[in-house]
């Protein structure tokens, strides 16, 4: 990242550029363990001072829940302590849909300049560095799904109402026609901000859309999904709309996922294109994915962190609720995407059990930790599955070794608490903070009906 003097000079030049572009404020974001993007903003003219000294914040945010209640762990909670937020200048972006604003993700340190042990972004970088040290070049990317509603108008409006701005069918061109100006503005805003959009389209649920963006290194992938969501939120607001990224917008209906795609390379060659290998996977890629598959029951506490998440995880809904993998099987929790046969760089994997309530930095870091554990232990993938496991009888699933992933946050958190690889990767402080937030969330919603959970969390993400 350069010397302190180089960072100061870089900040000074950036501040001058922002001033020339009419940018007056910079939003500095981190994502808490409940998956909420929190922010502090600073005047752009103070960027040099911010790079030098950081911006203060309380460590208590690591135990915030999705409803802004405060939990407590053995290490975090209460009014004491202070941290410093330091923006990543390489990721500083002028925001196309928020005139006069820029954005940057932050890393968090204590007042002595030591890395904060619960900083999720530093955890993601640490895991990415560990993979690089093992000779792996990882690329990751998230799908982003959201549901649109008209923003409530006037003091008598129902703040929780779902007034969809389009009536076209699932995946229908009619929705594109109805909202063509909006979708164009979303795409253009992302492109102006340097986000490489692969596709944007209507999704299955009412008012639902999806955008896919190009893969990057794990930390940048997590940064970018935060930027994508907040850009969609800003464009929606300018169109008199609001976007929900919640796992369950309406209980009993298809919710919003945030599937994680990943690929592995070594020495410039794809490990998904190994000649003669089973499923074209090189041994390390197979062991990496086997490690992820083995860890899924515990990973669910990271990837599906809210009681609302489990309203989405329904069999036969392409949500990946069974612990199995398959080649191009969209009902499997781990899908192997083969790509075009003549594409030497084609092929990757998709982990379907993620939603936007997940902290993306925890997500990429935990998946890497699980995958590397798979390589270290020589984990092996079981036989791939075809078809929908949900339509098989209980005995047939048992015969094939297919088990249901945790169906509640409590069960997933129990598995997470007992996972030695994830505990060691996260470290005691971060692991304890995640655990505290999960226990608080499950206790808060324990007696709520599904419709109440969906309504209460609909606009939190």
N, C-alpha and C positions, 0 to 999 in steps of 0.2 A: 504493500500500500504506500510505500515511499516514506521518507523521513518526515519528521514533524514540520520542518521548514518547507519541504515540497508540498505537503498537504495544505499548509497555510497559503502558499502561493497559488496552488490549484483552486482553493476556496475563494481567494481574492479574485481570480480570473472568472470563476463561475459566477460570483456575485455581480461582477460587472456585466457579464453576458445576460444574466437574469434581469438586471435593471434595464438594459437596453431593450429587452424583449417585453418589458412592462410587467414583469413578475414581482409582486410585492411580498408574497408569503410562501413559505415552504411547509408542507405537512410532513411531519416525521412520524412514521408508523412502525408499530410492532404488533404482533398478534399474540393474544393471551392464550392460556391453556384451555379456555372455553371456545376458542376459535374466533373471538371478536377482534377485529382490527381496531386497535386503540391509537390515538394520535395526540401529538402536541405540535403546535405550529409556531414558527419563528419568522420574524421579518427577514426577507432575503438579504438585506444589508448586513445582518448579523451573522452571516454564514461563516466568516473567518473566525469569529469568536466561538461559534458553536463547534467548529472543527477543533479548536484549541482546547476548550473546556467542557464541551458537551452540554446537554440540557438535563436538568434534574428530574427525577421521577421516583416514586416510592416503589420498593420491592413488592408491596402488597398486591400490585396488579397481577402477579403470578398466581394468586389464589382467588381472583375474581371469577364468579360464575356468569353464566349467560344472561341472568337477570340482574346483574350488577350487585349481587350479594357478595359478601367476603367470607371465604372459608379460611382455614388455617392448617398449616402442616407443621411438622417438627421444626422446620427451618424458616418458614415464611408466614407472614400474617401479622396484623397489628400495625400500630402507627410508627414504629421505629425504622430507622435506616434510610439510605438514599442511594440512588444509582445515577449514572450518567449515560445519556443517549448520544451516540455518535453516528451521524449519517454516513452512509456509503456514497461517496461522491460519484463513483462510477455508475451508480444506478439512479442518480438524480435526474428527474424527468419533468419537463414542462408539461402541464396538464392541458390537453386540448379542449376538454369539456368544462373546465373551471378556469375561466380567464383570470389572469393575475396570480395564478397559483402554480407551484411546482410540488413535487413529491419525492421523498427518498425513504428507503427502509433504514432501520438503525440496528446497530449492535449495542449491547448493553454491558457496561463495566462498572466496577465499584469506584469509590472516590479516590482510591489509590492506583487506579488504572489497571486493576486485575479483572479478567473476564468474569462476568456474573455467571455463576454456575447454573442458573436457571434460564439463561438466554437461549431461546429456541433457535434463533438464527445462527448463533455460534455453534450450537449442537449440530445443526445441519452441515455447517462448514467442516466441523471436526470429522463427521462421518464421511463426507465427500473426500476429505484429505486422506482418510484411512483407506477408502476404496482406491484412490489414485496411487497410494503407496503400495497397494497390492497389484498394481499394473492395470487397473480397470478404468476405462473411460466411460463414465455413465452419462446418459442423456435421459432427461425426464420431462414430462409435460402433463398438464391437467386439462381435462375437459371442464368447461364451465356451463352449467345449466341454471336457468333462472325462470321464474314466473312473473309475468307483468300484470299489474293492475293499475287502473286509473287512480291517481292521488286523490284523497278526499278533499272536497271543496267546501269551505264555510264551516262555521262553528258547530252546526248541527249535524255535520257529516259523521258517519260511522268510521272511526279510525281503523277498524279491523276489517272493513268490508273488502270483498274481492270482486271488483268491477272490472272484468276482463276487457281489454281494448280491442280484442279481435275474436272472431267466431269461427274462423276457418278450421278445418279438420287437422288431425295430427299429421305432421310432416307436410301439410298441404301448401301448395303455391298460393292459395287464397290468403293465408296469413302473411306471406311475403308481400302480396299486393296491398293488404290492409295496412301494413306497417313498414312499407318500403322506405319512407323517409327516415324513420327511426333506425331501422337496420343499417341503412347507408351511413347514418351519423355514428353509430356504434363502430362500424368497420373503419370509417375514416379517422375517428378519434384514436383508435388503437394503432392504426398505421402511422399516423403523425407522431405518436409516442414511441415508435420503433418496435411495436409488437407485430410479429409476423403472423397474420391471420391465415389459417389453412382453410377453414370453412365456417359458415354460419348458417343455421337453418332452424325451422320450427321443430319442436320436439313433440312428445306424445301427449302430455297433459294439457289441459286448457291453459291458454296464455303462455305456454312454455317454449323457450328457445335454448339453443346451445351454440357456443362458439368454441372452436378448437384452435390452438395456437402451436407454433413450432416448438420442438423440444430444445432444451438447453442443459447446461450443467445444473446439478440439483439445487443449489442455492438460488441461482437466477430463475429457475423454474418456479420456486416458491415465491420469490419476489414478484415474478410476472403475474402469477395468478391473483395476488393481492391487487396489483395495478389493474388487471383486467376487470375484476369485480367492481372496484371503486370507479372505474371509468364507465362501466355499464350503469352503475348507480347514478352517476352524474349526468350522463346522457339521458337516462330515463327521467330524471327530475326536470331537465330542460324541455322535455316533451310532455310534461304534466302527468308523468307516470311514475310508478315506483316498482323496484325490482326486489323480489324475494329469492334468496339463495338457500332458504331453509330446507332441511332434509325432507320435511313433510309440510306442505303448504295446506293441504286439505287431507285430514286423516282418511285412510282407506283408498286414496287415489295415488297415482304414481308421483313420487317426489323428485327432488333435485339431487342428482349424484354429482360427484367430482372425480371421475375415474382417473387413476394415475397410470400413465403410460411410461414405460422405461425400456431402454436398450443398453446393451453392454458391448464394448469394443476393447480390444487389446492389440497394441502395436499397429493400430490403424485398420485392423480387420474386425468385421462384425462377428460376434460370438453367437449370432443367430443364423449363421450361414456356414456352419461347419460341414464340409463334405463327408458324407457317410455317417454322420452322427444321428442319433435317434431324434426325430423331429427337427433335424438340422441344428440342434443346440450343441455347442461345444460343451465339454464336461463342466467347466467353471460356470457357464451360464445355467446349465441344468441344476448344478448344486446351489447357485445363488437363488434361483426361482424356487427350488425345493425348500430352501431356508425360509423364504417369504411365505410359502404355502404352509409350512409347519407352524409358523408364528402367527398365522392369521387370527386364531381365537384371542390371543393377547393383543395383537395389533389393532383389533376392532376397538379397543378402548382409546386408541389414537385416531383411527380413521373414521369412526362413528361415535363421537364423544357425547352425544346428547340423547336423552330418552326419546326425543323426536326422531333420531336416526333410525331407531328400531321400528318405527311406523313405516319406514320406507323399505326395510329389509324383509320383503315378502317373497315366498317361493313363486316361481313362474312369472316373475316381474323383471327379469334380466338384471337383478340386483346382486347376484352372486352369493346366495345365502348358504350354499353348501361348500364344504372344504374340499374342493376338487379343482382340477385344471382340465383344459381341453383345447384342442386346436380349432380356432375360430368358433368356439362355443360361448355364446354371449350369456348363457345361464350359469357358467362356471365362475367361481370366485376369481380364478386366475386364467385369463384367456391368452393363448399364444397366437399372435397375429403374424401370419406367414409373409405377407407382402407379395409383390409380384415376383414370379420365379426368375425373371431376368434382371432383377435389381439386387446387386451384390450388397447394398447397404440396407436392403429391406429386412423386415422382420423385427418384432419387438414384443413385449408383453404388456398386458393391461390388467391392473388390479382393480376390480370393480367395487370393492367394499369401501369406498371413500365417498364422503359427502363434504359440502362446503362448511359444515360446522367444525371440520378438522383444521387444526393449525397446520398450514402447509409445510412449515419448517420442521415441525415434529414428524409430519408424514414422511417427507423424503428421508430424514435422518433415521427414523425407525425402520423403514423399509431397507435402507442400506445396511443398518446394523443386523437385521434379520438375514439378509442375503449373504453378508460376509460370514456370519455364523454358519450358514449353510455350507459355504466353501470350506471353512475351517474344519467342519465335522464330516465333510464328504457326504452331505445329505443327497438323497436320491428322490427323484420324482416318482410317484406311483404311476400306474397306468392312466393314460388320459381317458376322459369321459366324453361320450357323445350324447346328444339329446338333453332333455330336461330332467335332472334328478328329482324334481318335485313331483313328477307323475309316476315315479317308481314306488312300489310298496316299501314299507319299512324293512321287510326282510331282504328285499333285493338291494336296497341301499346298503344294508349291513353286509351283505355278501360281497358287494363291490368295495367296501371300506369307505363309503361316502357318509360323512357325518354332518349334521347341521351345525353351522357356526352359532355362537351365542345369540340368543334371541332377545336378550335384555342387556341394558348397560351394566346392571349388577353382575351378571355372569361374565361379561367381557372384562370388567374391572377386576374381578377375582382372578381371572387368568393373567391379566396384566401384572397384578401385584406379585404373582408367583413366577413371572418370567425372569429368570436370571440373566439371559442375554440382553433383554431390554433394560433391566435395572442397571446393569454394568455399563451399558452404552450411554444411557441418559445421565447417570450419576445420581447420587443419593438425593441431592437437593431438587433437581428437576423431576426425577421420578416421584419424589414425595409430593411435590406441588401438583403434578398431574393427577396423582391418586387422590389428593385432598379435594380437588375440583370435581372429579368424577363422583366421589362419595357424596359430596354436597348436592350435586345435580340429581343423583338418584334418590336421595332423601327428600329433596324439595318436591319432586314430581311423583312420589311413590303412590299417592292416592288419587292422582288425576286420571280422568278418562282420556282416551286418545284424542278426541276432538278438542278437549281443553288444552292438551299439550301442544297440538298443532297450532291452535289459535294464539297461545301465549308466546310461542317461539317464531311465529311466521315472519316477523319483521326484525328479528335479532341479527340475522345474517343477510 
